[in-house]
């Protein structure tokens, strides 16, 4: 978000921007944005016979809906007094690590279910895993099919989301113990 004010009195320029900055911070906090996810940069200068105060607020959101709600509120309440830049989407290293783990766990679960189906087909039961090894993990980002290629600033919001979406796949190798019919009969007795 960017905002600014140019006034003949220095205090008036600062006050105008400070009030809006406080409103922006208050609105974001009320909607669950932690203080540490907001950064404010201010620039105060003299332009000809006036004082100019400009500020830029960077807010990090982890919830897309929350970002839209805050932006819509600020546009509604502050109008042209604030300029909201299009969002910049990215994934933290922690989020990518979490994605990798989730994909690997899902791959192991899929492997186990397939092994259970094969065992049932032969009248056997699946035992404990003897070996589980992740053989390959791949990650890739989304892309937009357009020709000629467009600059990131000209993409629609939906295209920005699509191009920022992270995907991952995991190939696992697993060896499970197979229990015969005799083992099941003994357990039932």
SEKOLVO-766523 format. One record per residue (C-alpha): x negated, y negated, z. Coordinates in pm, whole numbers, always signed. Layout:
residues N
       X       Y       Z
       X       Y       Z
...
//
This chain:
residues 189
       X       Y       Z
      +0      +0      +0
    -125    -350     -76
      +2    -678     +57
    -120   -1032     +73
     -40   -1391    +151
    -179   -1724     +38
    -103   -2028    +256
    -245   -2372    +323
    -303   -2288    +691
    -533   -1999    +783
    -315   -1890   +1075
      -4   -1879    +860
    -173   -1653    +602
    -298   -1416    +874
     +32   -1416   +1059
    +233   -1337    +746
     +19   -1032    +665
     -13    -921   +1029
    +365    -909   +1076
    +407    -690    +768
    +113    -469    +869
    +270    -411   +1209
    +603    -328   +1047
    +436     -79    +811
    +244     +91   +1095
    +554     +99   +1318
    +769    +247   +1040
    +511    +517    +964
    +465    +604   +1335
    +843    +627   +1383
    +851    +887   +1107
    +582   +1101   +1266
    +264    +973   +1101
     -19    +983   +1355
    -224    +666   +1406
    -541    +845   +1290
    -379    +904    +948
    -350    +530    +882
    -640    +311    +770
    -612     -66    +731
    -862    -277    +540
    -825    -654    +558
    -988    -928    +352
    -965   -1295    +443
   -1092   -1558    +199
   -1056   -1916     +90
    -920   -1970    -261
    -929   -2330    -379
    -738   -2527    -112
    -562   -2226     +41
    -639   -1932    +268
    -575   -1587    +133
    -523   -1281    +347
    -504    -943    +175
    -465    -601    +329
    -464    -245    +207
    -306     +36    +406
    -394    +396    +331
    -164    +655    +488
    -237   +1027    +473
     +74   +1243    +461
     +92   +1619    +486
    +466   +1618    +419
    +579   +1499     +76
    +935   +1425    +190
    +809   +1213    +478
    +590   +1016    +234
    +888    +948      +9
   +1103    +837    +304
    +840    +594    +433
    +771    +451     +86
   +1142    +410     +10
   +1201    +234    +343
    +909      -5    +290
   +1021     -90     -63
   +1376    -148     +64
   +1271    -366    +359
    +965    -547    +220
   +1051    -559    -150
    +795    -737    -363
    +593    -836     -55
    +425    -496     -73
    +282    -299    -365
    +287     +77    -328
     +41    +262    -546
    +126    +607    -680
     +22    +882    -438
    -312   +1057    -471
    -273   +1428    -403
    -553   +1646    -271
    -613   +1954     -60
    -836   +1955    +244
   -1099   +2231    +270
    -900   +2368    +565
    -585   +2391    +352
    -772   +2576     +76
    -919   +2817    +335
    -569   +2878    +473
    -440   +2943    +120
    -722   +3194     +58
    -644   +3379    +381
    -270   +3387    +311
    -328   +3521     -40
    -567   +3790     +87
    -326   +3899    +361
     -42   +3913    +107
    -260   +4122    -129
    -339   +4368    +151
     +33   +4388    +236
    +118   +4456    -130
    -150   +4725    -146
     -15   +4892    +167
    +343   +4891     +33
    +227   +5046    -297
     +32   +5313    -109
    +343   +5391    +101
    +552   +5433    -215
    +294   +5671    -365
    +284   +5873     -42
    +665   +5899     -37
    +657   +6018    -399
    +439   +6312    -290
    +618   +6375     +38
    +333   +6243    +248
    +310   +5962    +500
     +64   +5677    +503
    -186   +5666    +785
    -416   +5395    +911
    -641   +5195    +678
    -994   +5336    +651
   -1140   +5058    +438
   -1012   +4720    +324
   -1233   +4505    +106
   -1159   +4181     -72
   -1319   +4222    -413
   -1235   +3892    -574
   -1072   +3560    -490
    -986   +3300    -751
    -856   +2948    -704
    -746   +2706    -968
    -558   +2382    -994
    -255   +2299   -1196
    -281   +2137   -1533
     -60   +1936   -1758
     -24   +2038   -2121
     -20   +1713   -2311
    -187   +1591   -2623
    -352   +1354   -2639
    -468   +1384   -2276
    -319   +1111   -2058
    -484    +918   -1779
    -383   +1016   -1423
    -212    +677   -1381
     +30    +745   -1668
    +154   +1079   -1530
    +501   +1107   -1382
    +531   +1199   -1016
    +635   +1553   -1110
    +329   +1586   -1337
    +103   +1455   -1059
    +240   +1719    -822
    +199   +1990   -1085
    -160   +1890   -1160
    -247   +1878    -789
     -93   +2215    -704
    -350   +2473    -597
    -315   +2838    -689
    -507   +3138    -563
    -526   +3509    -629
    -698   +3788    -442
    -792   +4137    -554
    -839   +4386    -274
    -955   +4746    -251
    -807   +4958     +25
    -843   +5319    +136
    -574   +5461    +362
    -550   +5785    +552
    -280   +6016    +413
     -93   +6233    +659
     +51   +6563    +541
    +392   +6709    +620
    +246   +6923    +902
    +141   +6614   +1095
    +496   +6481   +1084
    +644   +6813   +1205
    +399   +6828   +1496
    +489   +6474   +1599
    +859   +6557   +1593
    +814   +6857   +1829
//
